[in-house]
Amino acid sequence: MKYKYEKVFPEGGAVRVAGSAGFCFGVRRATERVEAAVRAEGPGDRLLTLGKLIHNDSYISRLSDAGVGVISESDIPRVAAESETGSGDTYVFIRAHGVTRETEAALADAAKKYPHFHYIDCTCPYVKKIHRIAEENSGGGNSFILIGSADHPEVRGIMSYFNGRKNAYATSDELLTALENEKMDKSVKCAQIVVAQTTQNTAEWKKSLKIIERLCTNAIIFDTICNVTEVRQLEAEKLGRMCDLMIVIGGQDSSNTSKLAAVSRSVCKDTVRIANAEELDGIIPNAHLKVGIVAGASTPDDIIEEVFKTMSETKIDKVEIEGENFDEMLNSAFKTLNTGDTVTGTVIAISDQEMKLDLGAKVTGILTADQT
């Protein structure tokens, strides 16, 4: 397993950060576009995001400090009209989660009507793919099943692209209850189109598929979980099994971070979820030797680095190694010598002029040729 950062202590402890921790492709793509626009911003220009660009309040604060505002769907008509009254242009960025079909249509209409109003679509390509699946399979009596959180922005956007009977289920248990209560006509040949939220827990997805295969008559399944999501969850599980303490970094409203935390807790009971290093105060006991760190797709690298640094500098007291107290070992390793002491040393180097000895102290003993 590759690590993003790693520090191993002499006493056997370690702090390790999962290799895939931090921005995923879709989030990084969106943030880079907005940051590039900030650098290229002209006089009078206005930069806005439709909803929070990512689920990380620290990063959103940085964008705010750089002059990037946040608007909602209901603000689009007003903002578009205002674009014609200023000295520059207005740019609205769609976040990686995407938007509903109706919202994108409203943006397109506003851009046609107002020459100084522009929108930049930063929807993750993985999410766009599910939009196409939903749209292309609409109609014909088909139904749509999505395994994911119904109130999540990504899911709301996806569902808007399907015309027909559609439902989202957060868990396999919800799905099972719904399908068992539904009287399905076995003679109906329409298809059940099945997709997953890109950040869905892979274990829940697999359980859902078994239920669908058993209860649905004509399911067409699209595995739409982002491969990076699956890698992160596998890393969280593997790292959690190795560690005494797991730290999950991410915003409280981040879906993929919530699922990482759930995976981590399933294998490591001491799992702590935080947004940044400041939240480590008072909750990190020194007794933990092996610490694993994972982070959601919206967690900036500098926050991960700060948490890693904080944990790497945490003092570990009274570690027992092979029956010996580490404090005693440490004191022994750094013992002092006084003039006249008789000591035993190990020869570590010999030359024509001198002999060097390891005395088990803070200094190396040296015997010159005329002393031997």
C-alpha positions as CSV (number, residue, x, y, z in Angstrom):
1,M,0.0,0.0,0.0
2,K,1.4,3.4,-1.0
3,Y,1.2,6.3,1.4
4,K,0.9,10.0,0.7
5,Y,2.9,10.8,3.8
6,E,4.5,8.5,6.4
7,K,6.5,8.8,9.6
8,V,7.7,5.8,11.5
9,F,8.9,6.2,15.1
10,P,11.8,4.3,16.6
11,E,9.5,2.8,19.3
12,G,7.3,1.1,16.6
13,G,4.6,3.7,16.2
14,A,3.7,5.3,12.9
15,V,1.6,8.0,11.3
16,R,0.4,7.2,7.7
17,V,-1.7,9.0,5.2
18,A,-3.6,7.0,2.6
19,G,-2.1,7.5,-0.9
20,S,-5.3,8.8,-2.5
21,A,-6.3,11.2,0.3
22,G,-7.4,14.7,-0.9
23,F,-8.9,16.1,-4.0
24,C,-10.4,13.7,-6.5
25,F,-10.1,14.4,-10.3
26,G,-13.5,16.1,-10.5
27,V,-13.0,18.4,-7.5
28,R,-9.4,19.3,-8.6
29,R,-10.7,20.1,-12.1
30,A,-13.3,22.4,-10.7
31,T,-11.0,24.2,-8.2
32,E,-8.3,24.7,-10.9
33,R,-10.8,26.3,-13.2
34,V,-12.0,28.7,-10.6
35,E,-8.5,29.5,-9.4
36,A,-7.4,30.2,-12.9
37,A,-10.3,32.6,-13.3
38,V,-9.2,34.4,-10.1
39,R,-5.7,34.9,-11.6
40,A,-7.1,36.1,-14.9
41,E,-9.9,38.3,-13.5
42,G,-10.2,41.6,-15.2
43,P,-11.4,45.0,-13.9
44,G,-15.1,44.9,-13.0
45,D,-15.4,41.1,-13.4
46,R,-17.5,39.1,-11.0
47,L,-16.8,35.5,-10.1
48,L,-19.5,33.3,-8.6
49,T,-20.1,29.6,-7.8
50,L,-23.6,28.1,-8.0
51,G,-23.7,26.7,-4.5
52,K,-20.5,25.9,-2.6
53,L,-17.9,24.8,-5.1
54,I,-16.8,21.9,-2.8
55,H,-17.8,20.6,0.7
56,N,-15.0,22.3,2.6
57,D,-15.6,25.5,4.5
58,S,-11.9,26.3,4.8
59,Y,-11.5,26.3,1.1
60,I,-14.7,28.2,0.5
61,S,-13.4,30.9,2.9
62,R,-10.3,31.2,0.8
63,L,-12.3,31.7,-2.3
64,S,-14.4,34.3,-0.5
65,D,-11.2,36.2,0.5
66,A,-10.2,36.1,-3.2
67,G,-13.5,37.7,-4.2
68,V,-15.5,34.6,-5.3
69,G,-19.1,34.7,-4.2
70,V,-21.7,32.0,-3.8
71,I,-25.3,32.1,-5.3
72,S,-28.2,29.8,-5.4
73,E,-30.4,28.8,-8.4
74,S,-33.0,31.4,-7.5
75,D,-30.4,34.1,-7.8
76,I,-29.7,33.4,-11.5
77,P,-32.2,35.8,-13.1
78,R,-31.1,38.7,-10.9
79,V,-27.4,38.1,-11.3
80,A,-27.7,37.7,-15.0
81,A,-29.6,41.1,-15.3
82,E,-27.0,42.8,-13.1
83,S,-24.2,41.6,-15.4
84,E,-25.3,44.3,-17.9
85,T,-25.0,47.1,-15.4
86,G,-21.3,46.6,-14.4
87,S,-18.0,47.4,-16.1
88,G,-16.9,43.8,-16.5
89,D,-18.3,40.3,-17.1
90,T,-20.0,37.9,-14.7
91,Y,-18.9,34.3,-14.6
92,V,-20.9,31.6,-12.8
93,F,-19.2,28.2,-12.1
94,I,-21.2,25.0,-11.8
95,R,-19.7,22.8,-9.1
96,A,-18.5,19.2,-9.6
97,H,-21.8,17.7,-8.3
98,G,-23.6,19.2,-11.3
99,V,-27.1,20.8,-11.4
100,T,-30.5,19.8,-12.5
101,R,-31.5,19.9,-16.1
102,E,-33.8,22.8,-15.4
103,T,-31.0,24.9,-13.7
104,E,-28.7,24.3,-16.6
105,A,-31.4,25.4,-19.0
106,A,-31.9,28.6,-17.0
107,L,-28.2,29.3,-17.2
108,A,-28.1,28.8,-20.9
109,D,-31.1,31.1,-21.5
110,A,-29.5,33.8,-19.3
111,A,-26.2,33.5,-21.2
112,K,-28.1,34.0,-24.5
113,K,-30.1,37.0,-23.2
114,Y,-27.2,38.8,-21.5
115,P,-23.9,39.1,-23.4
116,H,-21.9,39.8,-20.2
117,F,-23.2,36.8,-18.4
118,H,-21.3,33.5,-18.7
119,Y,-21.4,30.1,-17.0
120,I,-18.7,27.5,-16.8
121,D,-19.7,23.9,-16.4
122,C,-17.4,22.2,-13.9
123,T,-19.6,19.1,-13.5
124,C,-17.4,16.0,-12.9
125,P,-17.3,13.8,-16.1
126,Y,-18.4,10.8,-14.0
127,V,-21.5,12.6,-13.0
128,K,-22.1,13.8,-16.6
129,K,-22.0,10.2,-17.7
130,I,-24.9,9.3,-15.3
131,H,-26.9,12.3,-16.6
132,R,-26.5,10.8,-20.1
133,I,-27.5,7.3,-18.9
134,A,-30.6,8.7,-17.2
135,E,-31.6,10.8,-20.3
136,E,-31.0,8.1,-22.9
137,N,-33.0,5.5,-21.0
138,S,-36.0,7.8,-20.2
139,G,-39.5,6.9,-21.5
140,G,-40.8,3.6,-22.8
141,G,-42.2,2.6,-19.5
142,N,-38.7,2.2,-17.9
143,S,-38.2,2.9,-14.3
144,F,-35.1,4.4,-12.6
145,I,-33.4,3.2,-9.4
146,L,-30.5,5.2,-7.9
147,I,-28.6,3.9,-4.9
148,G,-27.6,7.1,-3.1
149,S,-28.9,10.0,-0.9
150,A,-32.0,11.5,-2.4
151,D,-31.3,15.0,-1.0
152,H,-27.7,15.2,-2.2
153,P,-27.1,17.8,-5.0
154,E,-25.5,15.2,-7.3
155,V,-28.5,12.9,-6.9
156,R,-31.1,15.7,-7.5
157,G,-29.3,16.6,-10.7
158,I,-29.2,13.0,-11.9
159,M,-32.8,12.4,-11.2
160,S,-33.9,15.4,-13.2
161,Y,-32.6,13.8,-16.4
162,F,-35.0,10.9,-16.2
163,N,-38.6,11.1,-17.3
164,G,-40.7,8.3,-15.7
165,R,-41.0,6.5,-12.4
166,K,-37.8,7.0,-10.4
167,N,-36.6,6.5,-6.8
168,A,-33.4,7.0,-4.9
169,Y,-32.5,4.7,-1.9
170,A,-29.8,5.6,0.5
171,T,-29.2,2.0,1.7
172,S,-29.8,-1.6,0.6
173,D,-32.3,-2.0,3.4
174,E,-34.4,0.9,2.1
175,L,-34.3,-0.6,-1.4
176,L,-35.3,-4.1,-0.1
177,T,-38.3,-2.6,1.8
178,A,-39.5,-0.7,-1.2
179,L,-39.2,-3.6,-3.7
180,E,-40.8,-6.1,-1.3
181,N,-43.8,-3.7,-0.8
182,E,-44.2,-3.1,-4.4
183,K,-46.4,-5.4,-6.4
184,M,-44.4,-5.9,-9.6
185,D,-46.1,-7.1,-12.7
186,K,-43.9,-9.9,-14.0
187,S,-45.4,-9.6,-17.5
188,V,-44.2,-6.0,-17.9
189,K,-41.1,-6.0,-20.1
190,C,-39.9,-2.4,-19.3
191,A,-36.5,-2.1,-17.8
192,Q,-35.3,-1.1,-14.4
193,I,-32.4,1.3,-15.0
194,V,-30.0,1.0,-12.0
195,V,-27.2,3.4,-11.2
196,A,-25.3,4.5,-8.1
197,Q,-24.2,7.9,-6.7
198,T,-20.6,8.3,-7.6
199,T,-19.5,8.3,-3.9
200,Q,-21.8,5.4,-2.8
201,N,-20.3,2.9,-0.4
202,T,-19.2,-0.1,-2.5
203,A,-20.4,-2.6,0.1
204,E,-23.9,-1.1,0.1
205,W,-23.9,-1.1,-3.7
206,K,-23.0,-4.8,-3.9
207,K,-25.7,-5.7,-1.4
208,S,-28.2,-3.6,-3.4
209,L,-27.2,-5.4,-6.6
210,K,-28.0,-8.8,-5.0
211,I,-31.5,-7.5,-4.1
212,I,-32.1,-6.1,-7.5
213,E,-31.0,-9.3,-9.2
214,R,-33.5,-11.3,-7.0
215,L,-36.5,-9.0,-7.2
216,C,-36.3,-7.0,-10.4
217,T,-37.6,-8.5,-13.6
218,N,-35.5,-6.8,-16.2
219,A,-32.7,-4.8,-14.6
220,I,-30.1,-2.9,-16.6
221,I,-27.2,-2.1,-14.3
222,F,-24.7,0.6,-14.7
223,D,-21.8,0.6,-12.3
224,T,-21.3,4.3,-11.9
225,I,-19.4,4.5,-8.6
226,C,-16.2,6.6,-9.3
227,N,-13.2,4.3,-9.3
228,V,-11.3,6.8,-7.1
229,T,-14.1,6.4,-4.5
230,E,-13.7,2.6,-4.4
231,V,-9.9,3.0,-4.0
232,R,-10.3,5.4,-1.1
233,Q,-12.7,3.1,0.7
234,L,-10.4,0.1,0.2
235,E,-7.5,2.1,1.5
236,A,-9.6,3.2,4.5
237,E,-10.5,-0.4,5.3
238,K,-6.9,-1.7,4.9
239,L,-5.3,1.1,6.9
240,G,-8.0,0.9,9.6
241,R,-7.2,-2.8,10.2
242,M,-3.5,-1.8,10.8
243,C,-4.1,1.1,13.1
244,D,-5.1,1.9,16.7
245,L,-6.6,5.2,15.7
246,M,-8.1,6.5,12.4
247,I,-8.5,10.1,11.5
248,V,-11.0,11.0,8.7
249,I,-10.6,14.5,7.4
250,G,-13.5,16.3,5.5
251,G,-16.4,18.6,5.8
252,Q,-19.5,17.5,7.8
253,D,-21.7,17.8,4.7
254,S,-19.4,15.8,2.5
255,S,-21.0,12.5,1.4
256,N,-17.8,10.7,0.4
257,T,-16.2,11.7,3.7
258,S,-19.2,10.2,5.6
259,K,-18.8,7.0,3.8
260,L,-15.0,6.9,4.5
261,A,-15.8,7.4,8.1
262,A,-18.3,4.5,8.1
263,V,-15.8,2.2,6.4
264,S,-13.1,3.2,8.9
265,R,-15.3,2.6,11.9
266,S,-16.3,-0.8,10.7
267,V,-12.7,-2.0,11.2
268,C,-11.3,0.5,13.7
269,K,-13.5,1.5,16.6
270,D,-11.3,4.5,17.5
271,T,-12.2,6.6,14.4
272,V,-12.3,10.4,14.7
273,R,-13.8,12.7,12.0
274,I,-12.5,16.2,11.8
275,A,-12.5,19.1,9.4
276,N,-9.0,20.4,10.1
277,A,-6.0,20.1,12.5
278,E,-7.6,22.5,15.0
279,E,-10.2,19.9,15.8
280,L,-7.5,17.5,17.0
281,D,-7.1,19.4,20.3
282,G,-8.1,17.4,23.3
283,I,-9.2,14.3,21.4
284,I,-5.9,12.6,20.5
285,P,-4.6,10.4,23.4
286,N,-0.9,9.8,23.5
287,A,-1.3,6.1,23.9
288,H,-2.2,5.5,20.3
289,L,0.9,4.1,18.5
290,K,-0.3,3.5,14.9
291,V,-2.4,6.3,13.4
292,G,-4.0,6.2,9.9
293,I,-5.3,9.3,8.1
294,V,-7.7,9.3,5.2
295,A,-9.4,12.3,3.7
296,G,-12.5,13.1,1.6
297,A,-12.4,14.2,-2.0
298,S,-12.9,17.9,-1.1
299,T,-10.1,18.1,1.4
300,P,-7.2,20.4,0.3
301,D,-3.7,19.0,0.5
302,D,-2.5,21.7,3.0
303,I,-5.1,20.6,5.5
304,I,-4.0,17.0,5.2
305,E,-0.4,18.1,5.6
306,E,-1.2,20.1,8.7
307,V,-3.0,17.1,10.3
308,F,-0.1,14.8,9.4
309,K,2.4,17.2,10.9
310,T,0.4,17.7,14.1
311,M,0.1,13.9,14.6
312,S,3.7,13.3,13.8
313,E,4.7,15.7,16.5
314,T,2.4,14.2,19.1
315,K,4.4,13.0,22.1
316,I,4.0,9.3,22.9
317,D,4.5,8.4,26.6
318,K,5.7,5.2,28.2
319,V,5.7,2.9,25.3
320,E,6.3,-0.8,26.1
321,I,8.6,-2.6,23.7
322,E,9.4,-6.3,24.2
323,G,8.9,-6.0,28.0
324,E,11.0,-2.9,28.4
325,N,9.8,0.6,29.3
326,F,10.7,3.0,26.5
327,D,11.4,5.8,28.8
328,E,14.1,3.7,30.5
329,M,15.5,2.6,27.2
330,L,15.6,6.2,26.1
331,N,17.4,7.3,29.3
332,S,19.8,4.4,29.0
333,A,20.6,5.3,25.4
334,F,21.5,8.8,26.4
335,K,23.4,8.2,29.6
336,T,26.2,10.5,30.6
337,L,29.8,9.5,31.5
338,N,32.0,11.1,34.1
339,T,35.8,11.3,34.3
340,G,37.3,8.2,35.8
341,D,34.4,5.9,35.0
342,T,35.3,2.4,33.8
343,V,33.2,1.5,30.8
344,T,32.9,-1.2,28.2
345,G,32.7,-0.2,24.5
346,T,32.4,-1.8,21.1
347,V,35.0,-1.1,18.5
348,I,33.3,0.5,15.5
349,A,36.3,1.8,13.5
350,I,40.1,1.5,13.4
351,S,42.7,3.5,11.5
352,D,46.4,4.1,11.8
353,Q,45.9,7.1,14.0
354,E,42.9,6.1,16.2
355,M,40.2,3.7,17.3
356,K,36.5,4.6,17.7
357,L,34.3,2.9,20.2
358,D,30.5,2.8,20.8
359,L,30.2,3.5,24.6
360,G,26.4,3.5,24.6
361,A,26.3,7.2,25.4
362,K,25.8,10.5,23.6
363,V,29.4,10.6,22.5
364,T,31.7,8.2,20.6
365,G,34.9,7.1,22.5
366,I,38.2,7.7,20.7
367,L,41.5,6.2,21.6
368,T,44.5,7.7,19.8
369,A,47.5,5.5,18.7
370,D,49.6,6.5,21.7
371,Q,46.9,5.5,24.1
372,T,46.5,1.9,22.9
